[in-house]
Amino acid sequence: MRISVWGVLALILILAAPLTQVQAGGVVGNGTPASCTQEALQSRLNSGGLVTFNCGSNPHTINITSPRIISATTTIDGNGRITLNGSNQSIILKINSNVPLLTVQNLRFINAKNTDSNTQINGGAISAYYKSNLTVINSTFENNVTDSPYVDANRNLDFGGGAIYLHTGLLIVRNSTFKNNRSIDGAGGAIHTLHSNVDITDSTFENNQATGYGGAFYNDGVLSATGSVIFRRNSFIGNTGNGQGGAAFVYLYARYPNSTITIDSSRFINNRLGLDEVNHSFGGGLRLGSGTVLVKDSVFSGNSAVLQGGAIWSGESGAITLDNVTISGNRVTDPSNSYGGGIKVSNSRGFTIKNSTIVYNSAGEVGGGLFDGPATLRNTIIAFNTAANGNNSRQNCSQPYVNGGGNLQSSRLGTNDPLCTAGITLGNPQLGPLTRNNGGFTETHALLPGSPGVDLGDNRYCSAADQRGVLRPFDGNGDGIARCDSGAYELVSFGANTAAGSAPYVNAFNTQSPTLTWSRVTTAASYVLEIDNNSDFSSVNFRYENIAPPSFRVPDALPISVWHWRVRAKNSDGSLGGWSMADSFVVHTS
């Protein structure tokens, strides 16, 4: 069921607002740009309600030189035409304590700056100090800044949020962009939340910066014992921080063991973490704390920290599960004192890593892929990780972990390079490049036909689908038994032909113009063939009509990928038979 933005907004208002009638805020402006001023905006905000704009036929920017105050439940809708400009001198919106809900939608917030002399250096564009709730829909935050005059490693984490700050409330963000926001001498380059529940979906964080923790996002505790922080289908790209969490610092308290962190279908790409004042650099992509944590269907690539956890660093008492996660090409950079190019496990309850791919990560000392423990590995590939210690010591893993079955490791580099688990399968997993295979939201490494990871997994620990959403398990080696593959990618091509008459024959090709063969229909005059990169054929990429024999060389050069195909018979009178069962083939490099 598809729910409109207005439906989501109505639900939020019902849940969050008191059972009193909300007064209409009214319209800012009378149809001319000159009528849309910060004073006119404040006059409509005073009583709360729905605030819209009538500023003429063109997009309009309202310059804000002092904060606009929110003191009642309010919705501000810019209709995609209004920019609020903090003029490099002011917070744009300041939410008083105990406001049930501010909703901003279809707005741009730019050039805000918070240098509050009363030490409330929190939130450049929107600052909500205590027990208020904020919903952001389809909005952009760019070049907003908090700049604290206080430099204290133990204190400045309380400041920050270049775009947004929220204290003891609920933050909901949908379909929004945060770009080039900064927290100077603070935490959370774009967003800073304290003792708050957070739900961010379908949003992008790019090139945000904090001189403290959390280059894009910082969270310190949730609202209650069952509070949560949720990320779904978000991209964190090129953010930078210092100390902990190059993209995101997500910290829950041990006193709330039932609080949760869920990171689903999200991308952490090329985020970077430097050293802070106490020489910490932990978690180039993500720093996790306590609570129950699930990271699924996500990718971490190109992230870096100086010391520990190029992609992920975990601490305290979190119970952390990674399921269908690709961790590729991350690194820790100190040449003699860096550990865990992919993951650094520093928490007492450890990791469960299943159906995941941890490859091509690097460390300066040991544990190119995984460092410290405890951890249990299930249906996971750990391969081609390196540690530049000079004696091939502990390249993929710093120590043996618990073997939960179905794991694959690249060959050891000598006696100093231990197995990642007892009894693990050794071999070259034969991976394709990191890319969005088959239209998935997050990048994966495809397993190529012939990989020892195909059908290696233990079905007891298979997720229902792989990182891309392709159903598991699949009989990838054609032996008649469907087993899931090791790693985050399920290969849906056969190593042998299917039974005659049941479906198109399925192959893997190292040519981009493969020849496809199928079972003959005796009454057919010709055939129709379709090729799509979606299994439901919702956007057919290639269609061929009037094919004479039950064999066809594709005239187009197909991109390297997994492809789905089907055929149907066509009689001499033009009538069509039903589609065959759909099957797949892979185009790969030789």
MIZA-567091 format. One record per residue: residue in three letters; y, x, z of N, C-alpha, C, CB in turn. Coordinates in steps of 0.2 Angstrom, whole numbers, plus 5000, padded with zeros to 4 digits. Last residue first. Glycine has a CB too. Layout:
N
ALAYXZYXZYXZYXZ...
//
This chain:
590
SER493951794908493251824908493251884913493151854901THR494751654916494751724912494051754913495251764916HIS494251484912494451544917494451604913493951544923VAL494051314913494351364909494551424913494851344904VAL492751204918493251254920493451304914493051294926PHE492451034917492351104915492851144918492251104908SER491650874922492250924923491950994919492450944930ASP491550694919491350764921491850814920490650784918ALA491350524919491750584919491450644922492450564922MET490150434910490350454916490750514915489750474920SER490950364895490450394898490650414906490250464895TRP491650204892491750274893491150304897492350284898GLY490850084880491150104887491250184888490750074893GLY491350074863490850074869491250094875490250114868LEU492349984852492250044856491750024861492950064859SER492549944834492349924841492149984845491849874841GLY492549984821493150004825493049984832493749974823ASP491449974813491949914813492549924818491649854815SER490750084817491050084810491550024809490550074805ASN491050124834490650094829491050094822490450024830LYS491250254845491650204841491150184835492250244839ALA490950304862490650294855491150244852489950264855ARG491850414873491650344871491450344864492150294873VAL491950534886491950514879491750444878491450564875ARG492950644896492450594895492450574888492650524900TRP493450774909493350744902492850684902493150804897HIS494450874918494050824918494050794911494250764923TRP494651054922494850994918494250944918494851014910VAL495451184931494851134930495051074926494651114938SER496151314921496151264926495451234926496751214925ILE497251384910496651404914496651354920496751474916PRO497651264896497851314902497251324906498351284906LEU496951264880496951234887497151284892496351204889ALA497451254865497351304870497451274877497751364868ASP496651134854497251154858497051204863497551094862PRO495451094848495951134844496551154848496151084839VAL493851104855494551084857495051124853494651084864ARG492451064846492851124848493551094849492851184843PHE491150954849491850964847492151024850492250894849SER489850844846490050914848490750924845489550964846PRO489250734839489250734847489350814849488650714850PRO490350724825489650744828489750734836489450814826ALA491650664823491050644820490450664823491050674813ILE493050584831492650644831491950624828492550674838ASN494150494832493650494826493350564825494150484820GLU495350574842495050514839494550534834495550464837TYR495750644858495550654851495150594848495150724851ARG496950694869496550634867496350654860496950564868PHE497550764884497350774877496850724875496950844876ASN498050714896498350774893498150784886498250834897VAL498250564904497850604899498250654896497550554894SER498450524918498950554914498650594909499550584917SER497350474925498050434925498550464920498250434932PHE496050514926496350504920496950464919495850474915ASP495550544939495650474937495950454930496050434942SER495650674940495050644939495050574938494650664946ASN496850764930496750724935496050684934497350664936ASN496950834918496850874924496850834930497450924925ASP495950774904496450764909496350814915496550694911ILE495350724889495350774893496050774898495350844890GLU494350614879494950624883494850684888495150564886LEU493750564863493650604869494350614872493450674866VAL492750454853493450464856493350514862493850404858TYR491750464839491850464846492550474847491450524849SER490850374826491250424828491350424836491950434824ALA489750284825490050314818490450374820490450264815ALA488350254834489050274834489250304827489150324839THR487050224837487450174833488150204832487450114836THR486550324845486250324839486650274834485550294839VAL487450444854487350374853487150354846487950334856ARG487050604861487150564855487050484856486750584849SER487850684874487250654872487450604866486950614877TRP488950824870488750764874488150734871489350714875THR490050964872489450934869489250874873488850984868LEU491451064867491151014872490550984868491650964874THR492051224866491651174863491351134868491151204858PRO493751274871493051274872492751214867492851254879SER494951364871494751314866493951304866495051334859GLN495051474879495451414881495351354875496151434881THR493551544886493951534880494451464882493551524874ASN492651544896493151594896493551594890492851664897PHE492051394904492151434898492651484899492451384892ALA490651304910491251344911491351384906491151384918ASN490151134907490051204906490751234909490051224899VAL489150984905489651024908489551094908489750994915TYR488850844894488650914897489250954899488250954891PRO489250684899489350744895489050804898490150754894ALA487750594905488450614905488550664900488650634912SER486450544902486850524908487550534908486450554914GLY485950604890486050534890486450504897485350494890ALA485050734899485250704892485350624893484750714887ALA485750794914485250764911485450724904484850704915THR486850934913486650874916486050844912487250814917ASN486651114912486751044909486550984913486451044902ALA487251214926486751194921486951124918486051194925GLY488251234934488051294931487451284926487751344936PHE489651124933488951134934488851204931488551084931SER491151104944490851114937490051134938491251164933VAL492051094955491651034952491451044945492150974953LEU492151184969492051194962491751134959491751264960GLU493351164981492751144979492651144972492551074982TYR494251274992494151244985493451224984494451294980ALA494251345004494651285003494651244997495351305005GLY492551405008493251405006493551345006493351445000SER490951365001491351405006492051405003491051475007ASP490651194995490751264994491051295000491151274988CYS489351085000490051104999490051174998490451075005ARG487951024990488251064996488951084995487751124997ALA486850924983487550934984487750964990487850864983ILE485550974973485750964980486450974980485351014985GLY485251014960485050944962485250934969484350944961ASP485751134956485051134958484851064961484951184964GLY487051154951486551124947485851124949486651144940ASN488051214958487551264955487051224951487251304960GLY488751114964489151154959488651204956489551194963ASP488750964969488251004967488451054962487550964964PHE489950944982489750934975489250984973490450944970PRO490350844996490150904993489950884986489550934996ARG492150824992491550864994491050814996491750914999LEU493450774980492850754985492350814986492550694983VAL495050854981494350844977493850834982494250904972GLY496150884988495950814988495350804984496550774986ARG496351014989496750984984496650904984496551004977GLN495551064999496251065000496651024995496451145000ASP494250934997494451004998495251004999494251044992ALA493550805008493850825002494050905003494450784999ALA492950795020492850745015493050765008493150675017SER492350955026492850895026492750855020493650925026CYS490851005032491250995026491750935028490850965021TYR489951025042490651045044491051035038490651115046ARG488750995037488850965044489650975045488450995049ASN488551075026488751005025488950975032488250955022ASP488951235024488551185028488851125028488551215036GLY489151315008489351285014488851245018489951245013LEU488751364996488551405001488751365008488951465001ASP489151314984488651274987488351314993488051264982VAL489951464980489751394977489151374981489651394969GLY490051594984490351544988490151474986491051544989PRO489651674974489151664979489451614984489051724982SER490151614958490351644964489851624969491051604966GLY489851544946489451604948489651634954489551654942PRO491451494942490751484941490351554942490551454935LEU492751534955492451534948491751524947492651594944LEU493751444965493051474965492851474958492551444970ALA495451454965494851424963494251474964494951404955HIS496551464978496151504974495551474972496051574978THR497951344979497351364981497051424976496851314980GLU499451264984499151314980498451334983499551374979THR499751094986499751154989499351204984499451154996PHE499550974978500250994980500251064983500450944986GLY498550994963498650984970499351004972498151024973GLY498351004949498850964951498950954959498750894948ASN497251094947497151024946497650984949496451014949ASN498051214957497451194953497351124953496851234956ARG499251304958499151234960498651204955499851194959THR498651464963499051424959498951354961498951434951LEU498051624964498351574968498851534964498751604974PRO496751654952497351664955497651614959497851684949GLY494951634957495551634952496151644956495551564949LEU493751744964494251694965494751694959494651714971GLN492351794969492551784962493151724962491951764958PRO491851844981491951774980492151754973492351744985ASN490651964982491351954979491351874978491351994972GLY489851974998489851964991490551954989489351914988LEU488751925012489251975009489251965001489052045011THR488651805024488451815018489051865015488451755013ILE488351845042488851815036488551845030489551845037GLY487651885053487351855048487751825042486951795051ALA489051885064488351905063488051865057487951895069THR490651895056490151865060489551895059490151785059CYS491252005050491751955053491351905057492151915048LEU490652165052490552105049491052055053489852075050PRO491752305052491252265055491152205051491352245062ASP491952465047492252395045491652345047492352395037ASN491352585049491952565054492252495053492552615054THR490552605039490252585046490752565051489852635048GLY491252525024490952585028490752555035491452635029LEU491852405020492052475018491852525023492852475017ARG490852265015491152305020491352375017490652315026SER491252135003490852195005491252235010490552234999SER491951985009491852035004491552095007492552055001GLN491051845016491451905017491351955011491351935024LEU490751675020490751725015491251785016490751695008ASN489851545029490451595028490251645023490651625035GLY488951455034489251445027489851485026489551375027GLY489151455052488751435046489251425039488451375046GLY489851495063489651425062489351405056490251385063ASN489851635071489651615065489451535065489051655062VAL491151705080490551655080490451625073490751595085TYR491651865075491751805078491151765078492351765074PRO491852045078491451985076491651925079490752005077GLN493552105074492952095079492552045076493152085086SER494552105065494652155071493952155075495252145075CYS494252095048494252065055494252115060493652015056ASN494452165036494552095036494652065043493852065033GLN494452305043494852285037494952205037494552305031ARG493952405053494152335054494652305049494452335061SER494352555045494152525051494452455051494452565057ASN494652655035494252595033494052555039493752605029ASN495452755040494752765040494352705039494652785047GLY496852715038496552775035495852795036496952835038ASN497352595041497352645046496952705044496852615051ALA497852475034498052545032497952595037498752545029ALA496852345030497152375035497252455034496852365042THR496552195020496552275021496952285027496852305015ASN495452075012496052095017495952165019495952055023PHE494452035004494952075001495552085006495152044995ALA494051885013493851935008494551975006493551905002ILE493251755020493651805022493551865017493551825030ILE492951585018492951645015493451695018493151635007THR491951465028492651505027492451565023492951515033ASN491051385035491251375028491851405026491251295026ARG491851425050491351385047491551375040491351315051LEU492051525064492151515057491651475054492151585054THR492951535079492351515076492451495069492051445080ALA493751645091493751605085493051595082494151645079PRO494751705105494151685101494251645095493651655106GLY495451855096495051795097495151755103494251815097ASP496051985085495951955091495551885091496551945095PHE496451945068496451995073496451955080497152035073LEU496151935051496051905057496051955063495451855057GLY496452025039496351955039496451915046495751935036GLY496652155044497052125039497052055038496852165032GLY496352225057496352155056496752135050496552125062VAL497552365061496852335060496952265059496352355066GLU498852415055498352455059497652425058498552445066GLY499552345045499652415046499152455050500352435049ALA498752225035499052245041499152325041498552225047SER498652095023498652165025498952175032498952205019ASN497651975013498151995018498152065020498051945024TYR496651935004497251975001497851985006497551944995VAL496251785012496151835007496751875005495851805000ILE495451655017495851705020495751765016495751715028THR495151485016495051545012495651595015495251535004SER494051365024494651395023494551465019495051405029ASN493151285031493351265024493951295022493351185024LYS493851315047493351295043493551275036493051235046ILE494051385063494351395056493751375051494551465054THR494651365078494051345074494351345067493751275076PHE495351475090495351445084494651425082495651495078GLY495751475108495551505102495551455096494851525102ARG496151465121495651415118495451435111495951345119SER497051565124496451565127495951515125496651545134ASN497851655110497851595115497151595118498051525111SER498051735100498251765106498251705112498951785106VAL497751785084497451735089497651765096496751725088LYS498551805069498451835076498251785081499051885078ILE498151805052498151775058498151815064497651715059GLY498451905042498451835041498551795047497751815038GLY498652035048499052015042499051945040498752055036GLY498352085062498352015060498752005054498451975065TYR499652205068498952175068498952105066498652185075SER500452365069500452295067499752265066500852285060ASN500752495070500752455076500752385074501252475081SER501052575059500552605064500452555070500752665067PRO501952515050501352555048500852575053501652615044ASP502352345051502352415054501752455053502452395062THR502052225044502252285040502352355044502952265037VAL500852105039501252135045501352205043500852125052ARG500751975027500652045029501052055035500952095024ASN499851875014500351885020500251955023500151835025GLY498951835004499451885003500051885008499751864996SER498451685010498351735005499051775004498251694998ILE497551555016498051605019497951665014497851625026THR497251385014497251455011497851495014497451445003VAL496251265023496951305023496851375019497151325030ASN495351175028495551175021496251205020495651105018ASP495851185044495351145039495651145032495151075042LEU495951245060496251255053495651225048496351335051THR496351205076495951195070496251205064495551125071ILE496651255092496851255086496351255081497351315084ALA497251225107496651215104496751205097496151155107GLY498351335116498251285111497551285109498651305105SER498951405127498251375128498151325122498251345134GLU499751555121499651505127498951475126500251445126GLY499851565103499951585110499751535115500551615111SER499751625086499651575091499651605098498951535090TRP500451655070500251685077500251625082500851735079ILE500151665053500151625059500051665065499551575058ALA500451775043500551705042500651655048499951675038GLY500551895051500951885045501051815043500651925039GLY500251935066500251875063500651865057500351825068GLN501452065072500852025073500851955069500652015080LEU502552145067502052165071501452125071502352165078VAL503452095057503352165058502752185061504052185061ALA502851975045503051995051503052065052502751955057SER502851865030502751935033503151935040503051985029ASN502051775017502451775023502351845026502251725028GLY501251755005501851795005502351805011502251774999SER500751595010500751645005501351685005500551624998PHE499751465016500251515018500151575014500051535026VAL499451295013499451355011499951405014499551365003SER498451155018499051185018498951265015499351195025ASP497451065024497651055017498351095015497750985015LYS497951075041497551055036497851055029497250985038VAL497951115058498351135052497851115046498551205052LEU498151045073497751035067498251055061497450965066VAL498051065091498451085084497951075079498751155084THR498551025106498051015102498351025095497550955102GLY499451135117499251075114498651075110499851045111SER500551285114499951245117499851185114500151235125GLY501151355099501051355106500451325109501651335109LEU501351455084501051395087501051405095500351375084ARG502351505071502151525078501951455081502751555081LEU502251545054502151495059501951525066501651435057GLY502551665046502651595043502651545049502051575039GLY502451775055502951775049503051705046502651815044GLY502251805070502151745066502651735060502251685070PHE503251905079502551865080502551805075502351855087SER503952025085503951995079503251965077504152055073HIS504952095098504452055096504552035089504451985101ASN506052175104505552205100504952155099505352275102VAL506952105111506452135115505852155110506252075120GLU507852055100508152105105507552135110508652075110ASP506652055086507252025091507452075096506951955094LEU506252095069506152105077506752075080506152185078GLY505951965057506052025059506052035067506852045057LEU504951875045505151875052505351955054504651855057ARG505051765031505051835034505251835041505451875030ASN504151675018504551675024504451745028504351615029ASN503351645007503851705007504351695013504251705000ILE502951485011502951535006503451585007502951494999PHE501951355016502351415019502351475015502051425026ARG501751195013501751255010502251305014502051245003SER500551065018501251095018501151165016501551095025SER499550965023499750975016500451005015499750905012ASP500050955039499650925034499950935027499550855035ILE500050985055500351015049499851005044500451095050THR500250925071499950915065500350945059499750835064ILE500050945088500450975082500050955076500651045083THR500150845103499850875097500350895092499450815094SER499650825120500150825115499850865109500850865118ASN498650845130498550795125499150785120498450725128PRO499150935139498650955135498450905129498050975139TYR500450975146500350915141499850935137501050895138ARG500651095152500551035156500450975152501151035160ALA500851185141500151175144500051115148499951245147TYR501951125129501851145135501151135138502351115140LEU502251185112502151135117501951165123501551085114TYR503251245099502951255105502851195110503451305109VAL503451315084503251245087502851255093502751215081PHE504451385073504251395079504051325083504751435084ALA504451425056504451375061504151405067504051315058ALA504651545048504851475045504951425051504351455040GLY504451645058504851655052505151595049504551705047GLY504151655073504151605069504651615063504351545072GLN505051765084504451725083504551665078504251695090GLY505951875080505651875086504951835085506051835091ASN506951795068506851855072506451835078507451895074GLY506851735051507051725058506851795061506651675062THR507051645036507051705039507251695047507451765036ASN506251565021506651565027506551635031506451505032GLY505551555009506051605010506551595016506551595004ILE505151385012505151435007505751485008505251415000PHE504151265016504551305019504551375015504251325026SER503851095011503851165009504351205013504051165001ASN502750965017503350995017503351065014503651005024ARG501750865019501950875013502650915013501950815008ARG502150845036501750815030502050835024501550745031PHE502150885053502350905046501850875041502450975046ILE502450825069502050815063502450835057501950735062VAL502250835086502650865081502150855074502850945082SER502150725100501850755094502450785090501450705090GLY501550665117502050675111501750715106502650715114THR500950635128500550625122501050635116500250555122ALA501850665138501250695138500750685132500850665144SER503450675129502950645134502350685134502850575133LEU504150745119504550695123504050675129504650635119VAL503850925119503950855116504150805121503250835113GLY504451095116504151045120504250975117504551035127ASP505451155106505251175113505051115116505851215116ASN505551205089505451155094505251185100504851105091TYR506451245075506251275081506151205086506851315084PHE506451305058506351245062506151275069505751205060ALA506851415050507051345048506951295053506551325042GLY506551525059507051535053507251465051506751565048GLY506251545074506151485070506751485064506351425074TYR507251635086506651605084506751555078506251585090GLY508751705080508251705085507651675082508551665091THR509551705069509451765071509051765077510151795074ALA508851605055509051605062509051685065508551565067GLN509051525040509051585043509251575051509551635040ASN508451455024508751445031508651515035508551385034ASN507751455012508251505013508751485019508751515007GLU507251285013507351345009507951385011507451325001PHE506251155015506651205019506751265016506451215027THR506050985010506051055009506551095013506251065001SER504850855013505550885014505450955012505850875021ASP503850755017504150765010504750795010504150695007THR504250735034503850725028504150725022503550645029ILE504150755051504550775045504050765039504850845046ASP504450705067503950685061504350695055503750605062VAL504450745084504650755077504150735072504850835077ASN505050725101504550705096504850715089504150635097SER505750845112505850785107505150785103506450795103HIS506250955119505850905122505950835118506150885129LEU507350995106507151015113506850955117507751035117THR507551065090507351005094507151035101506850965091HIS508451115077508251135083508151075087508851175087ILE508451165060508351105065508151145071507851055062ALA508851285053509051215050508951165056508551195044GLY508551385061509051395056509351325053508851435051GLY508151405077508151355072508651355067508151285076ALA509251485089508651465086508651405081508051455092GLY510651605089510251545091509551545088510651485090ASP511451695082511351705089511051635092512051725093ILE511651565071511851635072511851645080512651655070SER510751485060510951485067511051555069510351455071ARG511151405044511051465048511151445056511551515046ASN510551345028510851335035510651395039510551265038ASN509951355015510551395017510851375023511051405011LYS509451185015509551245012510151285014509551235004PHE508451055016508851095020508851165017508551095028THR508150885010508250955009508650995013508450965001SER506950745012507650785013507550855011507950765020ASN505950645015506250665008506950695008506250595004ARG506350615031505950595025506350615019505850515025VAL506150635048506550655042506050635036506650735043ILE506550585065506150575059506550595053505950495058LEU506550625082506850645075506350625070506950725075LEU506850565097506350555092506750575085506050485091GLY507250655112507250595108506750605103507950585104THR507850775118507550725122507550655118507750715129HIS509050825107508850845114508550775117509450865118LEU509350905092509150845095508850865102508650805091TYR510250965078510050975085509950905088510551015089ILE510451025062510250965066510050995073509750915063ALA510851145055510951075052510951025057510451065046GLY510651245064511151255059511351185056511051305054GLY510051265078510051205074510651205069510051135078GLY510651325094510451325087510451265084509851355087PHE510151375111510651355106510351355099511251405106ASP509151415118509351345120509851325115509651345127LEU508951545115508551495112508751425113507851515115ASN509851615123510151595116509651545113510251645112ARG509251665134509651605135509851575128510351615138ASN508651775133508251725136508651665136508151745144ALA509451865126508851845123508451785126508451905123ASP511151825123510651835128509951815126510851795135VAL512651805118512051845116511651865122512351905112TYR513751675113513351705119512751745116513151645124PRO514451615104514751675106514351715111515451665109SER513451545090513551555097513951615099512851545101ASP513651445077513751515079513951525086514451535074THR512751355065512951355072513051435074512451325077VAL513151285049513051345054513151325061513551395052ASN512651245032512951225039512751275044512651155041ASN512151245019512751295021513051265028513251295016GLU511651075018511751145015512351185017511751135007PHE510550945017510950985022511051055019510650985029THR510350785010510350855009510850895014510550875002SER509150645011509850675012509750755011510150665019ASN508150545013508450565006509150595007508450505002ILE508550515030508150485024508550515017508050415024VAL508250535047508650565041508250545035508750645041THR508650475063508150465057508650495051507950395056LEU508650505080508950515074508450505068509250585073ASN509150455097508650465091508950465085508150405091SER509450525113509650485107509150505101510350505104LYS509450615124509150545124509450495119509250505131TYR510850715121510350695126510150625125510650705133TYR511550765109511450805115510850775119512050815119ALA511550795092511350745097511150775104510750695094SER512450835079512250865086512150805090512850905089ILE512450885062512350835067512050855074511750785064ALA512851015058513050955054512950895059512650945048GLY512451105068513051115064513351045061512951165059GLY511851115084511851065078512551075074511850995081ASN512551185098511951145095512151095090511651115101ILE513251245109513251275102512651245099513251355102GLN514051215120513651165117513551185110513851095118THR515051295126514351315126513851265123514151335133ASN516351245124516051225130515251245130516151155131SER516751285111516951335117516651315123517651335117ASP515751275097515951235103516151285109515551185105THR515551295083515751355088516051325094516251405084ASN514851245070514851225077514951295081514251185080LYS515151185054515151245058515251225065515651295056ALA514651125038514851115045514751175049514351065048ASN514351135024514951175027515151155034515451175022ILE513750965021513851035019514451065023514051045011PHE512750845018513050875023513150945022512750865030ARG512550695008512550765008512950795014512750795001LEU511450545009512050585010511950655009512250575017ASN510450455010510750465004511450495004510850395000GLN510650415027510250415021510650415015509850345021VAL510450415045510850435039510450435033511150505040THR510450325059510050335053510550355048509650275051LEU510350335077510750345071510250365065511250405072LEU509850235090509650265084510250275079509150215081PRO510350225104509650215102509450245095509550135102VAL511150345113511150305107510450295105511650345102ASN511150435124510850375125510950325119511050335131SER512550535121511950525124511750445124512050545132ASN513350535104513350525112512650515115513850475114ILE513250635091512950575094513050585101512250575092LYS514350685079514150705086513850635089514750735090LEU514450755063514250695067514050715074513750655063ILE514950885060515150825056515050765060514750825049ILE515851015068515250975067515450915063515050955074SER516951125058516851075063516151045062517351015062GLN517351225049517651225055517451175060518351215054ASN516951215035516851275039517251285045517051335034SER517051075031517651125030517551185034518251085032GLY516050985032516351005038516851065038515751035042ASN515950855021516050925021516350945028516550945015LEU514850735015515250755021515350825022514950715027THR514750655000514650715003515150725009514750774998ILE514050514992514550534997514250605000514650485002ARG513050464983513750484980514250514985514050414978GLY511950404988511850464984512550484981511350444979ASN512250314998512050284991512050344986512550234989GLY512550335011513050365006512850344999513050435006ASP512450245025512150255019512650275013511850185017ILE512150255042512650275037512250285030513050345039THR511950145055511650175049512150195044511150125046THR511850155073512250155067511750175061512850205068THR512050105090511550115084511950105078511050055085ALA513450205096513050145096512550155090513450075095SER514250315094514150295101513750225102514850275105ILE514750455086514250405086514050385093513550425082ILE516150535079515750515085515350455084516250505091ARG516450675070516450595070515950575075516250575063PRO517350825074516750785074516850705074516350795080SER518550875062518350865069517850815069518950845074THR518650885049518950935052518850935060519650945051ILE517850845034517850825041518150895045517150815043ASN518150765018518250825023518250805030518850865020ILE517150685008517550675013517550735018517350615017THR516950674990516850714996517350705001516850794994HIS516050574979516650584983516450624989517050524985PRO515650524962515450544968516050574972514950604967ASN516650384955516350454955516150474962516850504952SER517250264957516650264953516350334952516850244945GLY517750234974517850244967517150254963518350294966CYS517250214987517750274986517850284978517450334989ASN516550134998516850114992517350164990517050044992PHE515050145008515650175006515850144999515550255005THR514450085024514350105017515050135015514050045013VAL513550065039514250095036514050115029514450155041LEU512949945050512849975044513549995041512449935039GLY513249985068513049945062512949985056513549885062GLY514650045077514050045075513849995069513550025081SER516050045081515649985083514949985081515949925081ASN516450165075516650145082516150095084517350125082LEU516350185061515750205066515850185073515750285066ARG517550145055516950105054516350125059516650115047SER518350245060518550175062517950125060519150145058GLN517850355054517750345061517850275063518250395065LEU518250335040517450335042517450325050517150405041ALA519550345041519250285039518550275041519350275032GLU519650485045519850425050519550365048520650425049GLN519150545034518750545040519050495045518850625043THR519350425020519550485024519150485030520250485026CYS519550345007518950375010519150435014518350385005SER520650324999520550285005519950305009520450215002ALA520650414989521150424994521050385000521850414991PRO519750354980519550414983520050424989519550474979THR519650174981519950234978519750294983520750224979GLY519050064987518850074980519250134977519150014976ASN519350075000519450004996519450014989520149984998GLY518350135014518750145008518850075004518350185003VAL516850095021517350145021517650145014517050215023VAL516349935027516349985021516950035022516449945015GLY515349905042515849895037515849945032516449885040GLY514549885053515049935054515549925048514750005053ALA514049735061514149775055514649825055514249725049GLN513149745076513649725073513749765066514349735077VAL511549695081511949745079512449725074511449795075GLN510949605095511249595088511649655086511549535087THR509649675104510249645104510549645096510749685108LEU508449745109508449685107509149645107507949645110PRO508749915104508749865109508749795106509249875114ALA507850005091508449975094508249925099508749945088ALA506550055087506950105091507550065095507250155087LEU505849965080505450005086505950035090505050055083ILE506749915071506449875075506149905081505849835072LEU507050035064507550005068507249955073508049965063ILE505850065058506150115063506650075067506450175059LEU505749955049505249975055505550015060504650005052ALA506849975041506849915045506349925051506649855041LEU506450105035507050095039507050035044507650095035VAL505350065028505250115033505850105038505250185030GLY505949975019505449945024505349995029504749935020TRP506750055012507050005016506549975021507349945012VAL505850135005506250165010506550115015506850205007SER504250035004504950065002505350095008505350004999ILE502650075004503150045008503850075005503050065015ARG501150034996501750074995502250034999501950084988MET499450045000500050005000500650045000500049955006
//
